[in-house]
Amino acid sequence: MKLFVVSVGHKMPDWITAGFNEYAKRMPREAKIELVEIKPEPRTTGKTTAQIMEAEAQRILAALPQGCLRIALDERGAQPTTKQLAAQMRDWMGEGRDVAFIIGGADGLHESVKLAAQHLMALSSLTLPHAMVRVLLAEQLYRAHSLLHNHPYHRE
């Protein structure tokens, strides 16, 4: 199983890249995290926010691996606990299915991406910076995997 983090944004600050890479490198071979960066639409072209989001949506949908389970991150999505995320991860591993977590840009995700996803998931009901979401998601995926394997990283 591969866990794809498909995220609008590139040229992230060093601390974002370092944080994401730290958790990604901790993941075992059977649950690798792979980052797929989507180039954001320029904000200087005179396009409306809706047009920008639609252009980013086309790039996102084109970048999604074929046949993967698609989970769009959205503040209005379900908020699983760490234990629930771990249980979902166990199921995904059992199915041998790749999973793509989709993170929008500064304006969020276009409705077409949300409709193309099988699930909407929120890391928090707070509005989070899209760059930081990739770090938080990578940490939670590592934590969920650690919980499944009785690793002492996760404490109750």
NORSULJO-V365851 format. One record per pair of residues at least 24 apart in sequence whose ideal C-beta (glycine too) atoms are under 6 Angstrom apart, sorted by the first residue. I is the first residue (numbers start at 1). J is the second residue. Records with the same first field share a line. If there is no record, write none. Layout:
I=J ; J
This chain:
1=31 ; 92 ; 93
2=32 ; 34 ; 98
3=33 ; 99 ; 141
4=34 ; 36 ; 100
5=35 ; 101 ; 134
6=36 ; 63 ; 100 ; 102
7=103 ; 134
8=38 ; 40 ; 56 ; 104 ; 105
9=40 ; 131
10=37 ; 39
12=131
16=131
19=135
20=134 ; 135 ; 138
23=138 ; 139 ; 142
24=138
26=142
31=145
33=138
36=63
38=63
40=105
49=107
53=107 ; 110
54=110
56=105
57=110 ; 112 ; 113
60=113
64=100
65=98
68=98 ; 100
69=97 ; 99 ; 118
70=100 ; 117 ; 118
71=101 ; 119 ; 121
72=102 ; 109 ; 113 ; 114 ; 117 ; 120
73=103 ; 121
74=120
75=122 ; 127
77=120 ; 121 ; 122
78=121
79=122
82=143
85=144
86=144 ; 147 ; 148
89=144
90=148
101=137
103=130 ; 133 ; 134
105=130
